[in-house]
Amino acid sequence: MSSPIKHFFSLTAFAFLFLASSQTASAQLGLTKHTGALPDGASYLIEVPANWNGTLFLYSHGFVTPGSPNPAKDVGDPVTRLYMLSSGFALAGSSYAATGWAIQEALPDQIAVLDLFNQLVGTPKGTIAWGHSLGGMVTAGLIERYPDRFDAALPMCGVLSGGVAAWNTALDFGFTFKTLLAPGSGLQVVDIADPIGNLLLSEQMLTIAQTTQQGRARLALVAALADGPGWLIPTSPEPAHTDFAIQELNQFVWAQTIDLPFVFAARAELELRARGNPSSNTGVNYRSLLARSIDRAEVAALYQQAGLDLNADLQALQDTVRISADPEALHYLETNIIFDGQINIPVLTMHTKGDGLVLVQNESAYNNVVSKAGNSALLRQTFVHRAGHCAFTPAETAAAVHALLSRLSTGAWGPLDASSLNSVASALGPGLNIFPTPIGILPVPPAYFDFAPSQYLRPFDALGGECQSDPVCRAQFSAP
């Protein structure tokens, strides 16, 4: 694998910019493209440059809202695509046969693409799974379900706590939101019959809450019980630890634009798939969750400013009738998917600190299960000091790819400290150290930093055996 690494970094920034600006970039690369449909109706895309070095990257895309276009994707963004192809790597991926929480379709569809690649192009010397968001989850699922098909993996901003924990966290958000901000409103937390109407009602309740000190304090509590970050804009500095007003405002916008659509609308698609509600908060001790939340100081300060009794609201949460999972629906979500940490290849993950959709604490959960399985030597995790979901620059992604290829080539992990990764990213030049914004593409320096996220607030093994040996996990379910 040493020759792909050398070639990967041989492209100068000038040459890259020339390729990126040229309308004939594909022709200059001597690109061979294969497209078509899989037997289940999913589309696929395969791209192979003329100077293919024998390594294939299989890309798994993220969540697609039902009703939205769902084309096949083989990379996360066009800049990274051109860089990877110019460096001699082949790219491939599928659309999946369905949208929404499409883990069930994604796993076999991605393997079908690998089989097609072997038929149409040839067997790769090495195959690396990578993907963003839900695609990061698919990536982790692929290497557990099909361990002999991959040589390494790069899950980026992935739902690595697993489906049960992720949707239980969403349930905590919905349950506390309704209890504290929308009691008696008819808002549906589970068994959602009208997702659009339900979302509109939640947005109305959110807007009302944000207009008062009391509402803002309670919204901060809702966010805290899901460990929601108080950082929103990728190109902005992280708010000061004591700037609670800005943190809450950012949490409000996260809720308005990202969280509420998933919690109060997208759940309906999952419930249809699972044939019931797969989530539960039976026995959850919300006092314990707040005590371990990254936002506990913010909540205490805003409650004090608003003249509210925090203990009274926590007791109200404890006293409200809880929600139980439908066993068959829970089994569906366990299957699609939770992780057991049984990895047999190098895995490198990436995550931004201020991710309000897929919390950075997902990395703690994944590290926990991999460690318990005795496979810590195969896992390394990297973090970018930026807000946003999957808010990586092409250079940061390229630096992670380099680190993973180096691990494959040498058999040992090289330097993965922030300084080393940032040096690699910086050396790629201005063409890759960029970030898209509403006002255009801006130059952005690499922002890897040395970081250890807090523990995921919810158990991430289907509330199962893992909790029996973990005192912190057990405490979450102790009596109030």
N, C-alpha and C positions, 0 to 999 in steps of 0.2 A: 504493500500500500504506500510505499515511500514515494514513488514517482507521481501519483496523483496529488500528494501533498505539495511537492515541489512545483508542479504545474499550476496548482490552485493559486499560488501566490506570485506567479510570474507575470500576471497581467498588470500593466501599469494603469494608473488612474486615467491617463490620457486615452489609452486604447479603450478602456471601459466606457468613457464618456462618448467616444466616437461611435462605439457600437450602440450605446443607449440612444443616441440621437439619430441614428440612421434608420431609414424606413426599410432598408434591405438587410437588416441585421441577421435575419434568419438565413438569407442566402449566403452572407459572408461566413456564417458558421457552418455551412454545408449541412444544414439541419434536415434530418429525416423525421417526419411526424406521422404518427399512427393514431387514428381516431376511429370510434365505432361504438357499438352497444354490446353490453354483456347480456347473457341469456335472460337475466331478470329485469332488463330494461335500463340498467344504469349505463351511463356513457363513460368512456375511458379516453385518456389522453396520454400518449407516449411521445417523448421528444429525445432524439439521440443526435448529438453533434458528430461531425465528421471525424473529429479527433477524440472520440470516446475512449476514456481511459479504463473502461471495464467496470466502473462503479456506478450503481444505480441508486438513486434516492427515490423512495416511494413516499409520496406526500398524501397525508390525510387531512382533509379540510374540516373546518369548524361547523358549528350549528347553522343550519339554513332554515329560516322561518317558513313554515308551510305556506305554499302559494307563491313563494319567491322563485326567481330563476335558479336553476340548479345545474350549472354546467360542470363538466369534469375539470378538476384543477390538479396541476402537478407541482405547484410551488405557491408560496404565500404572496409574493408581489413581483411585478415585472422587473424591477431592478435586480433583485436577487436571482430571478430566472436567468437574465442575461449573463450575470456573473458566473453562475453555476455552469451554464451551457458553455460559455467561453472557456471555462476551466476544464472542460472535458468530461463533465458528469452527465449521465443520462437522467432524465426526470420522467416520472410516471405518476398517475393517480386516477381515481374514478370520481364520479358524482355521488355515489351510493344510489341505491334503487329507491330511496325515499328521503324526505326531508324530516326536520324535527330531531327528536332523540333517536337518531338512526344507527345506533351501535349495532343492533341486530343485523342490519343490512351492510354496514360498512365493513365489518370484519371479513366476511366471505367475499365481498366485492373487491376488496383490496388484494386478497390472495388470488382472485381470478385475474386481476391485472398482472400480477407477477407471472402467472402461468402464460398469459398472452405474450408478455415481454419475452419469455424464453422461446416461444414459438416464432414470434415476428422478428426478433433482434438476435437473440442468443442468450445463453446463460451468463449472467454477470459474474465477475470475479468476486464482487462484494455487493451486498444489498443493505442499505441503511434506511430504516423507517424514521420518518419525521412528520410533524404536523403541529397545527396550532389549535388551542382551545379544546373543543370537543374532539378535534383531530389529534391533539396531544393525548387525550384519553384513548382514542382508537389506536394510536401508536403504541401506548403501553399495553393495550389489550392484545395487539397483534403479536408482540414478542412473548407474551405469556401463553397465548393460544397456539401459536405456530412458531415455537422456539427455533426450529431448524431452518427457517426460511430467511433469517436475518443475521447480520454480522454486528450490528450496532444500532442504537436508537437515539433520537433527539426529540423528546417530547417538549414542546414549547407552550408555556402558559396553559398547561394541561389540567384537566379535571382529575387530578391524580389521587384525590381522596376517595374516588369511586362514586358510582351513581347514588347509592343509598345515602351516604353522608351528604353529598351535594344537595340532594332534594330534601333531606331533613333540615339542612341549614335554610333552604328556601322556605320550608314550612315554618321554621322558627320566625323568620321575617314576616311571613303572612299572618301567622297567629298573633304575634305581638302587635303588629300594625293594626289589625282589626280590633283587638282587645283594647288598645290604648287610644287609637285615633279614629276608629270607625265603628264603635259599638252600636248595635242595633241598626246598622246601615244596610244589611242584606248582602254585604260583601262576602263572596264565597272563597274560602281558603282552600278547600278541596272539593271534589265532585263538581267541578266548574261546568255549568251548563251553557253559559253564554260568555265565552272568553273576551270578546270585544267589549260587551257591555260591562263585564266585571272589571276589565282594565280601566275603562273610562270612569267608573265609579271610584276605583282606587286612586286615580289621578286627581279626581275632584277632592277626595278626602285629604290627599297629600297637600294640595294647594291651600286648603283651608288651614291645615295644621301649621304650615310654614308662616302664616301671618301673625302668629302669637308666640310669646316666649314659652308658654306652656307646651304648645304644639311642637316647637323646635326642640325643646328638651326631650319630649317623648319620642320624637323622630330620632334623636341621637341615641336613645336607649334601644329603639328598634334596630338601628344600624349596629350598635355595639354587640347585640346578642347574635349577630352574624359576623362580627369582626370586620365590618365595613370600613374601608380606609377613608380618611378625611382629606384625601388628595385626589385631584380630578384631572387637571390639564397636563398632558405629557411634557409640554415645553415650559411649564411653570416650576418654580422651586417648591420643595415640600414645605407646607405650612409649619410654622413654629409649633413646638410641642404644646404650648399654652395658648395658641391662637384658636380657641374652641369655636368662636363664631364662624371663622372661615372653614374649619373642619366640618362643622354642621352644614354649612351652605353647600359644600362639596358633596356631602352625603345626601343632601336633598336632591341635587342634580343627578347623582348616580341613581338614586331611587326613581326619579322621574323618567330618566332616559333608558335605563338598563334594567334595574332590579324589578320594578313593578311589571313590565311586560313579561318577564320570565315567571315571576311569582304568581301573578293573577291571570295570566293568559296562556303562556306556553305550557303550563302544567296540564292544561286540558288535553293537549296532544299526547303527553306522556300517559295520562290516565286512560285515554282511548287505546293506546298501545298495550298498556299493562292490564287493561280491563278492570280498573279500580284504582284506588289510592294506595301508592306504595310507601307513603311517608307516615311517620309517627312522632309525636312528642310526649307520649305517655311516660310519666315518671321523670321528665326532664326538670332539673332544678335550675330555674333561670337566675337565681341568686348566684349559684356557682358559676354559671356561664359568664355573668357580668364580672365576677371577681377575677376571671381569667382573661377577660377581653382586653384588647389593645386600647379600647376607647373608654375604659372605666373612669379615668380622670375627667375626660370631657363630659361624660354623663353627670358625674357628681357636681361639677361646676355649673353646668346649665340648669340642673334641677334646683340648685341653691339660688341662682339668679332669678329663676322663675317662681320661687317660693313654693315649689312642689315638694311633696313627701315621696322620696324615692322608694322608701320601704313600703309605702302603701301601694304604689304601682307594681312593685315586685310581688307583693302579696296578692294583688288582683290577678296577676299572671298565674301565680300558683293555684289560685282558687278557681280559675276558669276551666270549664270542662275541656279535657284534652282530646286529641285526635289519634285514633289507632289506624294502623296500616291494614289493608286487606292482604291476607297471607299470600294469595296467588299473585297479586300485583307486586308485593315485596320480592317474591321469588323472581319475577320478571326483571326487576331492577338489579337484583343481585347478579343475575346472569348477564345483564347488559349495563354496567359491569362493575364488579369490585375486584380489588387486586390482592394477591397473596404474596407478593414479593419474590416469587420464584422466577428470577431472571438468570440467564446464563451467558449474556453478552454485555459489553460495555454500554451503559446508558448515561447520557448527559442531559440534564434538564436546564431550562431557562425560565425565569419568571421576573416580571417587574414587581417592585415593592407595592406600588399603589394600584393594584388591580381590583376594581370594585365588582367585577363579574365572576371571575375565577380567582378566589382569594389566594394570596401568596402562601397561606397556611396549608394549601393543598400539598406543597412540597414537604412540609413536616410530616404529613400523613403518609406520603409515599416513602419517605426516608424511614419511617417507623416500621412499615411492613417489610420493606426490603432488609432492614437491619435484623428484624426478628427472624427472617428466613435465612439469615447467615450470609447474605450476599452484598454486604456493604462495600466490599472491594470493587464491585462492578459499577457502583453508582457514584456519580458526582453531580452536584447541583450548583448552578450559578444564578446570580441575581443582578438585575439592572435597577439602578436608582432612578426610577421614572414612574410617573403615574400612567394609568391607562391599561387597557386589556390588550395583551400581545403587542405592546408599543415598543418594538425593537427596531433599530436601524438595520439596514442590510449589512453594514460592517460588523455589528454585534453578532448577527446571525452567522456571518462568515467566520468570525473568530471562534464561535462555538463549533462550527463544522471542522475547522482546522484542528481544534483540540481533540475532537472525536476521532478524526482521521489519524492524528498522531498516536492516540491510544491504540488504535488498530495496528498501526505500522510498527510500533516499538514494543507493544505488550505491557506498557506501563503508562500511567497518567502523567502527563507533563504538568508544568505550572498552571494552576487554575485560579490563582489569586487575582484580585481585581486589577492590580497594576500590570500583570503580564497580559491579561486578556485585553485590557485597554490599549496596550502598546501594539498588539497584533491588529486590533481594529483600526487604530490611528494610522498604521502603516499602509492600510489599504487606500488611503487618499480620500479627497473630498467627494468623489463620485459615489461612495458608499456610506459616508458619514452624513446622512441626510434623513429628514423626517417630514412626512406630509402633514400640512396643517390647513385650516380653512383659508389662510391667506397665501398658500403656496408651499413649495418645498423649501425647508430651511436647513442650513448647515447645523448639525448637532454633534457635539463631541461624544465619544463612547462613554457609557456611564455604568459599567460594571462596578459593583462594590461588594465588599466582604460583609456578609449578612447571614444571620440565623433567624428565620421566622419563628414566631411563637407557635405553640401547638394548636392543631385544629380543634375547634371547640366541641365538635360532635364526634362520637365514635365513628370509625370509618371501616368497620368490619361487620356491617349489618346488625349492629348492636349485639354482636356475638361473643365468642370466647375471648377475644382480645381484651374485652372490658374486665374480665374476671381477674386478670393479673396486673391490671394497671390501676393504682390507687387514685390517680387524678381522674381517670375515666369513670371509676366507680363512684367517686364523689359527686360527679355530675348527676347521677341518678339516685342519690341519697335523698332522704325525706327533707323537706324544707325546714 
